[in-house]
Amino acid sequence: MNKKQITAALLAVAAANPEGFTVSRSDLTALNDGYAVAIAETQNSFNGAGLARVIDYAFNHENITAFGGWLDQETGFFYWDCVMIFKTRAAADRAARRNNQLAFFDLKNKKEIRIKA
């Protein structure tokens, strides 16, 4: 898919999942296993400009395995992320710390895991 197609598809996924989602980069199917860690370089990517930034980043970085999105209830902004998926909680924790994240997400249990100092 090209960038325009990915943009349209991710907007459709977000509309169908307004609270948030994580989808595979390869085929944009929902991911329901593993641990999702956002990449520091795409933090604070929200609304339309943020989505374009996230897609551009993914096109230039093969290690990105997924896209994520979530609604910040306090600000009303919809945030977009480039995401890496890890099989173990320990690996996700290490990656989250390297990427200066406050938390990562357990896809199987649909649960945020906060980083402890």
N, C-alpha and C positions, 0 to 999 in steps of 0.2 A: 504494500500500500504506500501511496505517496503521502506527503504531509497534509494535504488538503483532505484526503480520505480519512486519515487517522484523526484529524481534528473533528470532522463530522461524526465519526464513530464514537469518539470519547465524549463528545457533547451529548450524544444519544444515551450512552451508558450513564453519564452523570444525571441526566433527566430521569432515567428509570431508577436511579439509586441516589436520591438527593442527600441522604445522610453520609454516604461515602462508599467507596469501592476500591478493589485492587484487581487489575486485569493483566493477563499475560501480554507482554510486548509483541509476541509473535502473531497471535490471532485474536487478541482482545477478549478472550474468554475469562470469566470470573475465576479467581484463584481461591481455593478453600483449604489449603494445607501449607504449612511452613510459617515462617516469620518474615514480615515485611519491614524493611528498613529504608527510610527515605534518604536520599543523597543530599548532602549539605549544599552542593552547588545549585540545587533547584529549590531550596527553601524560599519561602515568601513569594511563591509564584501563585498568584490568584487571578481569578477572572480571565478574560480573553487573552490579555497580553501574557499572563503567566502560563496559560496553556501552550501558547506558541513557543515560549522559552523552553518549556519542558520537552516538547516534541523536538525542537532543534537540538537540545542537549542529547536526547536519546539517539538521534540520527548520527551523532558524532562520538558516541561512547557505546561500544558493543557490550560492555558489562552490565548495562541496564537490562533487567529481565522483566520489568513490569512498569505499569503506570498506576498511580493511585490518585484519588481525589476525595476530599472531605469538606463538609460544611462547618465553618466556625460559627456556632450558634450566637456567640457574643457579638461578632462584627458583621455577620451576614455574608462574609466573603467565602467563596468556594475556592479552596486551595488545591493545586495540582502538584504532584510529585513524580519524579523519576524514582523508581524503587528497585531494590535488589531483594531477592527472596532467599532465605537461608533455611536449611533443613533442621538445624538445632537452635535451641534458645541461646546456648552459650555463644555460638557463632554470630547470631543476630545481635546479642548484647555487645560483643566486641565491635561489630560494624557500626552499631548505633553510637557507641562512645567515640569511635574514630570520626564519625560524621556530625558530632556535636548535637545529637538528638536528645530530646527529653524523654522520649519513649519510642517503642516499636510495637508492632501489632501481630498478635497471634491469630492467624487466619482461620485455623481450625476451630478455635474456641471463641472467635469474634471478640477478642479482649485486648485492650491496650495494656502494655507492660511498661511501667515507668522505670526509668534508669535510677538506680540508687547510687549516691556519691560514695 
